[in-house]
Structure formats: structure tokens, C-alpha cells
Amino acid sequence: MSLTIATELAARFRQCFGKEPRLFRAPGRVNLIGEHTDYNDGFVLPAALDLAVFVAIAPRADRRLRLRSLVMDETAEFDLDDSAPLPRGDWSDYAHGVAVVLARAGHRLSGADLLIDADLPLGAGLSASAAFEVAVGYALLAVSGASVDKVELAKICQRAENEFVGMRCGIMDQYISCCAVAGSALLLDCRSLEAKPVAIDPSARLVVCDTMIRHRLVADEYNERRDECERAVALLSSGIDGVSALRDVSIEALMRHAEDLPEVIFRRARHVVSENARTLRAAAALESGDLATCGRMMDLSHASLRDDYEVSCPELDLLVDIAQGLPGVYGARMMGGGFGGSTINLVDADHAAAFAGSVQERYRQAKGVTPPVFDCAPGPGAGPVGA
Ligand code: GAF
């Protein structure tokens, strides 16, 4: 964990605001498998990164929130008593939304000055926005003297993004940023919100490769996929008993009712239903040290996201193709919402350094840019810095 960034942030805070801050951090995430399953009440297998968003905070005497982001090099101010708060369509909505939803949930927040920095790259599909929401939410609750229930905070941050920002995301990113366990991924049941730590075998590394493609229409495409899943549920629930989400549909039942669904809706449902099964299988394999099976599930996940869910892009497919041909690679797939961002690769630890070099060289030859590669150590969830 980077303590340097936190120490520098505290020094900048003293300079800017002339008072002593408290420091909090919330991590970004990787997801081994379980993509576009969270908003279908399904299963996911994420882990937190050791890269994070950092917040330095001190209370103010009035009811204003003043945020300065060193990442954006911008400042934003809000009045906590504003009776009709509106999004501005920029980065500050994520923080403002969290304050608004916390207040709606009955928390009496203090005014505060916040200085924000991160070593987590933006737009790389590592969930920087969820980390930002969680870091701000944690810090606001702490300086307001409230206790922090991490699952509750995750739900509040998800609601802020759904209702204030307008992205109808699931719970995965906020949950793992809040509740991650160092050294492990979490097998999360997105219906019950029960999570089981699954240790990452030290003989394997989680390696992230960034396409450097930043797609601007992600929220529209993402919300469209959610609508398609809801349509599948509406159509299937008239023919299959007890279906309130795609989580409740088995692959056999889906195949029996294939004719009831338009072709595109059928493929969307087939991705979600088969991805839930792959996620459970991958988690069991990881737990028993069967890295080959876990990796094979990741490869199948990519094909399903590319062909059935149609959320990949040529650059993600290229990074996955390159990775799958390299020695020591158990599995590779696109990660997160899609349309750009990063891939996740399960790589034998002894091959990880050579893997990074080969991916960078081959992607550069094809695309003319060298993709950033991160070898990730699963870290802890959000909290005070140094705790
Ligand atoms: C994004 C969303 F924020 C998550 O909730 C999840 O749906 C993911 O895309 C796809 O699995 O990261």
C-alpha cells in the first residue's frame, strides 16, 4: 500500500486548508470471473487492488462540502442543506451523490473539506469511480462521528451511482472496495450479499493489462444490457416458476424456453446463466488449487462476453488472444463493464515478468502503444490509512 501518497496528501491538505486531516483510502478492484452477473442477483469473484483512492478530510463549522481533486486538478463545492441537489455531469457527482444518499438514509453529516488523490488509474476498468465513492463515504461518516457498516456503505454508494449519477451498476465494485480481504478474492452472492474469501494461490499472479481504450458511451450500453436482462426475466417468468432474476434460471430451463425469447435477448440470458455456473466452478477450482480449471472458466467467460453479451472490443480481444498464446497463462479475459478498459490474466508466478514483457511488445507491434501492465496483490478493503 502506498503510504507516500497518503503522507504527501496530508502535507498538501495542511498547506491548502491550514488544519490537520484524517486520512482514508478505498481500493480499486479486479474481478477474476462473474461479469454482468451482479445486477442479475448472481455470483462474482472480485479482489481488491493495492491501488486506491485517498481522501484527506477535516470538518468545517458550516454545512458546506468543499472537494479538491488532485487527480482532476479541480475543485467543487456543495451545500449539504440544498433541498434539490442536481448532478453536474462531472467527477464531483460521485462524491455529491454519496453525500445526498447518506443524508436521505438519515445520516446527519458535518460540513467538511476534502482533498483527494489516487494511485489507481482512471478509466482502466479498475473501478476508480466506486473507490472514489467509498473513500468519500467512509471519510464523511467518520468525521461526522457515525459508525461505518461496510455492507451498508457499499449499498449507499451503489444507490448514489444508480440514482444520482445515472449508471445502473450492480453492487460488485462498491462491495469489494468496502469489504475485501487481503490475499483473497471474495465469492459474493449478489442476492444475499454473503461473501466467502477464496485465497489466491501464491504460485499464481493476477495480472491486469490495460487496452488504453476509453469508451465514452459505456453507461448507455451498460444500461441497455440491464434492460435486456430485465426483458429476459419478464418473458421467462411466465413459463418458468419462481423466476425473479436470471439467477433463478438454469441453463436447461433456458434452452427449453429458447423459442420464447428474441434471439438477442436469448444470447444475453445465455451469457448470464452460463457465467453464474462458470463463476461457481472457478471459485471451487481456485479453492482446491486447480488453477487450470479456474483459467479455463476465465477463457470461456471471455468468449461468452464477446459473442453472447457483446461487450468486448477489438483491443480487448487482441490482448486476450495474445495472452492465451503465452506460456504460463492459465486463463485470460476482459474485465468489468467492457467496451475498453482492461483484461485480467491468471498467470503462473514464475512466468509473470516474461508475460508482461511479451504482452506489451506484441500489443505495441499491433497497435503502436505500450499497454500498462499491473501485477496485482489482493489488498484489504476501505478504511483509515495506516489502520
Ligand atoms: C461495472 C459495474 F459497475 C459492476 O456493477 C458490474 O456490473 C461490472 O461492470 C460488470 O460485471 O464494473
Boltz pocket constraint, residues with backbone or C-beta under 6 A from the ligand:
constraints:
  - pocket:
      binder: B
      contacts: [[A, 34], [A, 35], [A, 36], [A, 37], [A, 38], [A, 39], [A, 127], [A, 169], [A, 170], [A, 171], [A, 172], [A, 173], [A, 336], [A, 337], [A, 338]]
      max_distance: 6.0
